[in-house]
Amino acid sequence: MWIIPRFYVLNISLGIILSLILVIAILLIAWYAGKDFISGFIIKSNTGFKINSRIKTKGIEGVIIDFYPRNLKLLNDKGEKVLIPYSNLIGKNILIKNTDKSRISKHITLKYESVNNYDEIISKLKFMIMMHPKALVNITPSISIVSQKGSSVILDINISARDSKGLAEIESTLKNTEL
């Protein structure tokens, strides 16, 4: 940049050509570096892009591990860590799957009369809970015996569902069934 004024003195057309080449080079460098920063700002402002979210596009698939100023780090299915520039994601259809699913759980206490086989009752209750359409099947319900007097038993049951309405339906099903 400091030598360009000397070219203006020697030959004005040579100075103009070198100035244009320098301006074009600076614009290309700014575009190359800046497009990833701008794309990153746009992508990070999307609420679906979070750490531990799984993304899938044509040719790119993996779980987001970390965000950087110009790219993001993915862990693909082979266990490889891949840096993806944000500009490669702009303008593509991206499928985002958040792994942190919403779920709530609740402890309920139920009393059953005339129980002969406790293991059979517990397995029946677990089966009923797992077969309920509102129950989360990836979380096994825990059932424990709180107290036992004669043939009656009080059970503590931990159930999980996606929302409170589902919990209420499961609880009402358990309370209304006789074993």
NUKEKE-837199 format. One line per 2 residues: their letters; for each residue z, y, x of N, C-alpha, C, O. Coordinates in steps of 0.001 Angstrom, whole numbers, always signed. Atoms other than C-alpha are relative to their C-alpha. Example, Ala and Ser with C-alpha at 12.3 -4.5 7.8 and 13.67 -1.06 7.14 Angstrom:
<sites>
as = +0 -1190 +890 +7800 -4500 +12300 +0 +1200 +900 +665 +1181 +1936 ~ -60 -1190 -820 +7140 -1060 +13670 +730 +1090 -770 +899 +2198 -261
</sites>
This chain:
<sites>
mw = +0 -1195 +835 +0 +0 +0 +0 +1254 +876 -572 +2272 +487 ~ -85 -1200 -839 +723 +2395 +2902 -1328 +306 +705 -1558 +1439 +1128
ii = +1254 -206 -707 -2719 +1910 +4438 -1119 +491 -922 -2132 +986 -427 ~ +1054 -393 +944 -4746 +2676 +1277 -350 +1491 +108 -1534 +1824 +66
pr = +417 -1416 -156 -4548 +6486 +1677 -899 +232 +1213 -1727 +1142 +1182 ~ +876 -161 -1173 -6195 +6112 +5100 -1436 -419 -335 -2394 +155 +182
fy = +1353 +394 +406 -9121 +4285 +3484 -653 +1073 -861 -1876 +1216 -843 ~ +554 -1110 +769 -9522 +7234 +1091 -579 +1058 +937 -1597 +1680 +632
vl = +470 -991 -962 -9920 +9479 +4121 -1290 -480 +665 -2222 +301 +857 ~ +1193 +515 -661 -12454 +7190 +5797 -1185 -93 -958 -2274 +406 -671
ni = +1073 +167 +969 -14481 +6284 +2728 +659 -77 -1374 +1474 -966 -1616 ~ -660 -83 +1312 -13497 +7192 -841 -309 -1218 -867 +568 -1681 -1597
sl = +328 +1169 +821 -15354 +4274 -2470 +767 -1237 +493 +1192 -2059 -318 ~ -782 +1105 -543 -13626 +1797 -125 +1467 +124 -427 +2103 -890 -716
gi = -1374 -233 +452 -10246 +3348 -1049 +182 -356 -1468 +1198 -935 -1852 ~ -65 +318 +1433 -10988 +3024 -4772 -63 -1514 -205 +691 -2063 -1009
il = +136 +1456 +135 -12085 -623 -4389 +1293 -694 +421 +1762 -1596 -274 ~ -1257 +603 -447 -8959 -1515 -2405 +1150 +311 -959 +2021 -534 -1168
sl = -1027 -343 +994 -6766 +336 -4941 -126 -878 -1232 +877 -1359 -1757 ~ +212 +864 +1159 -8353 -1623 -7806 +417 -1448 +294 +1034 -2106 -545
il = -396 +1369 -377 -7877 -4920 -5955 +1524 -110 +41 +2081 -1103 -426 ~ -1460 +8 -65 -4223 -4044 -5304 +620 +50 -1400 +1581 -670 -1672
vi = -514 -101 +1367 -3623 -3059 -8953 -217 -1325 -748 +675 -1799 -1451 ~ +277 +1279 +662 -5298 -6249 -10206 +922 -1089 +528 +1422 -1903 -248
ai = -907 +999 -583 -3234 -8364 -7778 +1426 +183 -526 +2102 -796 -838 ~ -1348 -257 +524 -6 -6681 -8925 +92 -412 -1465 +1100 -992 -1869
ll = +1 +395 +1411 -940 -7205 -12612 -22 -1519 -166 +655 -2054 -1045 ~ +30 +1465 +78 -1764 -10888 -12019 +1356 -608 +365 +1822 -1543 -286
ia = -1331 +495 -396 +1542 -11455 -10219 +1011 +291 -1097 +1833 -565 -1421 ~ -931 -353 +1088 +3435 -9612 -12981 -244 -880 -1226 +706 -1308 -1881
wy = +291 +866 +1143 +1628 -11632 -15663 +494 -1420 +248 +1096 -2033 -634 ~ -412 +1356 -315 +2284 -14930 -13906 +1529 -148 -72 +2036 -1117 -638
ag = -1467 +77 +7 +5994 -14208 -13420 +574 +432 -1347 +1564 -138 -1804 ~ -559 -563 +1226 +6531 -12231 -16622 -227 -828 -1249 +577 -774 -2180
kd = +272 +754 +1226 +4949 -14579 -19132 +1074 -1049 -259 +1407 -1313 -1414 ~ -1065 +987 +197 +7636 -17221 -18533 +1297 +666 -458 +2026 +103 -1275
fi = -1198 -711 +442 +10429 -14639 -18910 -101 +384 -1471 +850 +206 -2232 ~ +198 -411 +1399 +8977 -13317 -22176 -10 -1223 -918 +600 -1209 -1987
sg = +15 +1227 +796 +8257 -16824 -23466 +1404 -583 -120 +1785 -1074 -1182 ~ -1374 +489 +31 +11802 -17843 -22532 +868 +777 -965 +1698 +196 -1663
fi = -758 -817 +947 +13243 -14937 -24489 -336 -391 -1432 +553 -488 -2277 ~ +424 +378 +1353 +11212 -15928 -27546 +552 -1378 -363 +1063 -1571 -1466
ik = -456 +1372 +289 +12121 -19617 -27291 +1514 -53 -136 +2026 -708 -1044 ~ -1466 +50 +76 +15829 -19041 -26615 +545 +714 -1229 +1659 +427 -1667
sn = -466 -675 +1215 +16074 -16731 -29615 -145 -908 -1215 +458 -649 -2257 ~ +98 +999 +1057 +15041 -19694 -31763 +1296 -797 -10 +1715 -1306 +1029
tg = -1315 +633 +73 +18282 -21239 -32988 -39 -1505 +209 +1006 -2103 +462 ~ +81 +1447 -165 +17013 -24820 -32708 +73 -445 +1448 +393 -1602 +1723
fk = -25 +358 -1406 +16822 -24732 -28932 +1415 +146 +530 +1872 +1247 +836 ~ -1360 +44 -507 +20284 -25769 -27791 +85 -1114 +1021 -754 -2015 +1039
in = -220 +1085 -947 +21586 -27909 -24988 +333 -1261 -792 +1050 -1203 -1791 ~ -120 +1323 +621 +21522 -31614 -25957 -887 -166 -1227 -751 -1152 -1951
sr = +977 +179 +1074 +18754 -31021 -28506 -1195 -768 +557 -1588 -577 +1708 ~ +1170 +773 -418 +15833 -33411 -28342 -1236 +720 -514 -1337 +1022 -1703
ik = +1243 -652 +392 +12407 -31763 -28343 -1168 -938 +295 -1126 -1761 +1210 ~ +1195 +820 -175 +9008 -33363 -28679 -1222 +835 -334 -1325 +1394 -1425
tk = +1295 -627 +217 +5571 -31821 -28287 -1052 -975 +519 -732 -2081 +954 ~ +1063 +845 -533 +2222 -33221 -27287 +125 -18 +1527 -152 +981 +2191
gi = -107 +143 -1448 +2865 -34508 -23775 +1371 +291 +569 +1626 -50 +1724 ~ -1336 -336 -484 +6469 -33265 -23480 +1016 -556 -980 +957 -273 -2177
eg = -1051 +549 +848 +9469 -35162 -24798 +1240 -213 +844 +1162 -725 +1961 ~ -1252 +217 -710 +13117 -35195 -23785 +1142 +781 -623 +984 +1454 -1642
vi = -1214 -673 +445 +16637 -33851 -24205 +228 +1206 +902 +146 +1089 +2125 ~ -226 -1221 -775 +17378 -30263 -23121 +1328 -110 +728 +2370 -328 +110
id = -1212 +55 -819 +19874 -30275 -20258 +500 +1397 +333 +1697 +1671 +255 ~ -422 -1333 -442 +19864 -26658 -19109 -1129 +1003 -209 -2302 +635 -263
fy = +953 -1101 +120 +18155 -23284 -19556 +34 +821 +1282 +1104 +1066 +1840 ~ +127 -878 -1150 +16896 -21161 -16659 -809 +1216 -424 -1382 +1213 -1513
pr = +747 -1191 +428 +15276 -17703 -16674 -1480 -246 -281 -2035 +366 -1194 ~ +1436 +214 +182 +11700 -19052 -16369 -357 -1370 -555 -1510 -1597 -923
nl = +320 +1342 +476 +11985 -22687 -17471 +1249 -677 -535 +2360 -159 -425 ~ -1130 +787 +467 +14150 -25326 -19056 -88 -1390 +617 -1168 -1872 +961
kl = -64 +1327 -605 +15287 -28673 -17705 +170 -1029 -1097 +1069 -929 -1932 ~ -32 +1093 +967 +14605 -31794 -19755 +335 -1302 +707 -8 -1502 +1872
ln = -213 +1361 -445 +15821 -35328 -19322 -872 -877 -886 -622 -1006 -2084 ~ +923 +798 +817 +12988 -37611 -20421 +544 -1404 -200 +1625 -1730 +292
dk = -451 +1350 +339 +13245 -41193 -21675 +80 -925 +1215 +771 -1943 +1170 ~ -56 +807 -1219 +12690 -42585 -18170 +1205 +366 +864 +1452 -278 +1883
ge = -1150 -437 -778 +15794 -40759 -16925 -344 +1055 +1030 +498 +1405 +1857 ~ +446 -1010 -962 +13783 -38180 -14966 +337 +1389 -521 +243 +1655 -1719
kv = -244 -1399 +351 +14756 -34513 -14926 -1268 +783 +294 -1799 +736 +1404 ~ +1272 -703 -97 +11733 -32300 -15550 +224 +1469 -323 +889 +1801 -1305
li = -35 -1434 +282 +11430 -28508 -15320 -1281 +379 -736 -2384 +136 -246 ~ +1143 -391 +832 +9162 -27141 -18064 -4 +1520 -116 +958 +2095 -625
py = +82 -1448 +198 +8011 -23504 -17915 -88 +328 -1496 -744 -376 -2264 ~ -4 -384 +1407 +8605 -21704 -21211 -1402 +276 -526 -1684 +37 -1700
sn = +1350 -315 +462 +4973 -20611 -21336 -773 -1260 -404 -1746 -1162 -1152 ~ +648 +1245 +428 +3964 -24298 -21689 +414 -395 -1408 -246 -1227 -2030
li = -488 +347 +1332 +5942 -24462 -24944 -472 +967 -1081 -499 +617 -2261 ~ +432 -1012 +979 +4665 -21267 -26606 -1321 -423 -620 -2242 -836 +84
gk = +1226 +298 +716 +2030 -21886 -29240 -197 -1471 -313 -1246 -1852 -832 ~ +116 +1422 +303 +2709 -25623 -29550 +928 -355 -1152 +1958 +287 -1360
ni = -883 +521 +1039 +4142 -27518 -32476 +1103 -796 +682 +832 -1742 +1421 ~ -1136 +619 -668 +7620 -28543 -31377 +910 -603 -1057 +1310 +74 -2004
li = -944 +682 +866 +9796 -31100 -33132 +1352 +46 +691 +1492 -418 +1822 ~ -1341 -148 -564 +13491 -30344 -32560 +953 -873 -793 +1033 -774 -2017
kn = -1021 +829 +630 +16188 -32905 -33272 +1322 +306 +666 +1512 +22 +1849 ~ -1326 -258 -548 +19748 -31762 -32815 +814 -1280 -57 +847 -1965 -1079
td = -775 +1229 -42 +21995 -34585 -31723 +1398 +174 -555 +2050 -808 -911 ~ -1338 -204 +544 +25193 -32995 -32900 -96 +99 -1515 -287 +1182 -2067
ks = +138 +52 +1451 +25092 -34082 -36524 +1316 +404 -638 +2400 +131 -123 ~ -1211 -415 +692 +27485 -32614 -38975 +624 -1199 -680 -61 -1977 -1345
ri = -715 +1087 +648 +30106 -35043 -40136 +1447 +412 -168 +1985 +1205 +606 ~ -1419 -227 +220 +33576 -34950 -41533 +639 -1337 -333 -11 -2243 -855
sk = -698 +1250 +298 +36168 -37641 -41861 +1298 +321 -720 +1768 +1459 -718 ~ -1196 -185 +804 +39228 -38157 -43997 +806 -1290 +5 +251 -2388 -31
hi = -909 +1141 +140 +42248 -40438 -44087 +437 -78 -1456 +883 +909 -2040 ~ -513 +206 +1359 +43064 -41901 -47471 +954 -1188 +35 +826 -2083 +870
tl = -975 +1073 +94 +45939 -44153 -48442 -163 -674 -1355 -120 -17 -2396 ~ +183 +758 +1233 +45407 -46890 -51008 +1011 -1139 -51 +1388 -1713 +971
ky = -945 +1099 +194 +47791 -49437 -52478 -695 -1103 -792 -1289 -859 -1842 ~ +591 +1157 +662 +46596 -52902 -53407 +1105 -1016 -297 +1950 -1312 +547
es = -993 +997 +446 +48658 -55436 -55377 -579 -1401 +145 -1796 -1584 +173 ~ +312 +1436 -75 +48616 -59217 -55068 -1059 -311 +1050 -2128 -838 +741
vn = +894 +260 -1121 +46977 -59456 -51662 +441 -1289 +672 +1601 -1433 +1058 ~ -306 +1275 -651 +46793 -62957 -50202 -510 -36 +1438 +198 -485 +2340
ny = +606 +51 -1323 +44438 -62568 -47226 -365 +1424 +430 -1288 +2033 -111 ~ +194 -1395 -423 +44621 -59232 -45390 -1326 +195 +733 -1980 +1222 +548
de = +1269 -124 -725 +41624 -59858 -43121 -1186 +43 -959 -2149 +774 -728 ~ +1070 +17 +998 +39438 -60600 -46130 -86 +1338 -734 -1180 +1847 -977
ii = -31 -1316 +680 +40535 -57380 -47894 -583 +1068 +920 -1393 +1889 +490 ~ +493 -1017 -944 +39870 -55308 -44768 -1506 -146 +202 -2212 +862 +233
sk = +1448 +170 -182 +36416 -56821 -44249 -773 +401 -1258 -1860 +970 -1150 ~ +657 -430 +1245 +35523 -56276 -47942 -42 +1522 -95 -1063 +2094 -476
lk = -40 -1465 +63 +36627 -52635 -47756 -985 +615 +998 -1705 +1555 +661 ~ +959 -519 -992 +34654 -52026 -44551 -1431 -172 -492 -2257 +728 -343
fm = +1341 +245 +521 +31590 -53609 -46156 -336 +975 -1119 -1444 +1508 -1165 ~ +241 -945 +1106 +31967 -51450 -49288 -253 +1408 +522 -1135 +2111 +31
im = +160 -1350 -554 +32336 -48286 -47212 -1353 +123 +698 -2079 +1094 +482 ~ +1253 -69 -762 +29395 -49059 -44930 -1240 -88 -900 -2296 +435 -543
mh = +1134 +127 +909 +27137 -49916 -47876 -126 +1191 -951 -1115 +1311 -1674 ~ +72 -1181 +867 +27935 -46674 -49691 -1067 +942 +549 -1117 +1161 +1759
pk = +1099 -845 -491 +24911 -44321 -49509 +446 +1299 +674 -318 +1876 +1448 ~ -464 -1257 -597 +27012 -41302 -48510 +767 -203 +1303 +1079 +771 +1987
al = -781 +279 -1207 +28867 -43026 -45644 -891 +71 +1234 -2082 -232 +1173 ~ +703 +22 -1276 +27861 -42575 -42024 +77 -1412 +567 +1165 -1944 +780
vn = +13 +1390 -447 +26787 -45966 -40774 +221 -137 +1504 +520 -1229 +1987 ~ -211 +94 -1442 +27076 -45099 -37083 +1475 +141 +383 +1819 +15 +1558
it = -1437 -88 -252 +30856 -44612 -37417 +679 -1059 -867 +662 -980 -2096 ~ -667 +1073 +724 +32788 -47715 -38358 +1326 +513 -560 +2111 +1119 +169
ps = -1283 -451 +561 +35652 -46990 -40764 +1156 -792 +604 +1043 -1989 +867 ~ -1180 +699 -516 +39092 -47787 -39433 +978 -211 -1150 +1262 +702 -1925
is = -928 +370 +1065 +41496 -49576 -41738 +1232 -615 +657 +1122 -1564 +1433 ~ -1234 +549 -560 +45112 -50204 -40831 +1034 -165 -1109 +1024 +564 -2101
iv = -1060 +278 +968 +48072 -51590 -42725 +1183 +910 +308 +1724 +889 +1414 ~ -1130 -917 -168 +50782 -48959 -43246 +1303 -723 -313 +2253 -677 +469
sq = -1202 +753 +355 +53324 -51105 -45066 -382 -1189 -869 -1461 -1239 -1460 ~ +257 +1221 +741 +53605 -54467 -46733 +1325 -466 -613 +2326 -637 +83
kg = -1186 +493 +705 +56092 -55625 -49363 -453 -1113 -927 -1128 -873 -1927 ~ +397 +1142 +828 +55615 -59075 -50776 -1496 -188 +27 -2088 -395 +1087
ss = +1448 +177 +75 +52052 -59368 -52005 -737 +1326 -128 -1962 +1333 -257 ~ +671 -1307 +61 +51361 -55607 -52161 -77 +595 +1410 +791 +370 +2253
vi = +240 -592 -1309 +50000 -53673 -49225 -505 +1435 -179 -1238 +1739 -1120 ~ +497 -1382 -27 +49408 -49983 -48452 -874 +125 +1248 -432 -157 +2362
ld = +978 -111 -1081 +46302 -49320 -46330 -333 +1455 +285 -441 +2273 -629 ~ +489 -1313 -433 +45318 -46239 -44325 -1447 -194 +414 -1750 -981 +1311
in = +1436 +172 -233 +41540 -45876 -44343 -577 +1326 +483 -374 +2365 -145 ~ +679 -1178 -522 +39565 -43414 -42219 -1485 -156 -300 -2141 -1057 +225
is = +1414 +63 +382 +36133 -42740 -43758 -709 +1241 +527 -90 +2289 +703 ~ +808 -1118 -500 +33313 -40504 -42481 -1243 +161 -852 -1862 -816 -1274
ar = +1211 -329 +757 +30507 -38758 -44337 -574 +1306 +532 +45 +1971 +1362 ~ +639 -1241 -453 +28121 -35850 -43828 +616 +1245 -624 +599 +2318 -21
ds = -571 -1163 +673 +29853 -33581 -46331 +1191 -433 -847 +1453 -1625 -1012 ~ -1210 +292 +775 +32968 -33323 -48484 -327 -677 -1331 +483 -1450 -1841
kg = +396 +659 +1244 +31089 -34384 -51618 -161 -1507 +224 +242 -2313 -615 ~ +148 +1407 -338 +30192 -37665 -49926 +1343 -680 +205 +1534 -1828 -196
la = -1347 +555 -177 +33816 -38186 -48914 +664 -254 -1343 +1297 -1290 -1544 ~ -620 +150 +1321 +34954 -37646 -52494 -604 -1188 -752 +115 -1917 -1435
ei = +638 +1133 +669 +32400 -40165 -53795 +473 -1333 +572 +732 -2278 -174 ~ -466 +1233 -630 +33452 -42805 -51270 +1445 -280 -402 +1801 -1417 -709
es = -1413 +166 +366 +37138 -42207 -52036 +126 -464 -1447 +923 -1356 -1738 ~ -79 +404 +1408 +36584 -42495 -55789 -504 -1428 -189 +28 -2164 -1021
tl = +478 +1380 +79 +34590 -45700 -55303 +1086 -977 +449 +1311 -2008 -185 ~ -1066 +886 -505 +37407 -47226 -53254 +1181 -83 -952 +1773 -1148 -1126
kn = -1156 -9 +908 +40087 -46174 -55731 -303 -736 -1305 +606 -1280 -1933 ~ +356 +607 +1280 +38176 -47536 -58724 -394 -1472 +109 -660 -2109 -910
te = +345 +1417 -132 +37394 -50972 -57282 +1260 -842 +151 +2242 -438 +774 ~ -1114 +937 -102 +39700 -53903 -57607 -434 -1137 +909 -1538 -1668 +781
l = +329 +1080 -937 +39824 -56486 -54839 +715 -1267 -353 +554 -2277 +331
</sites>
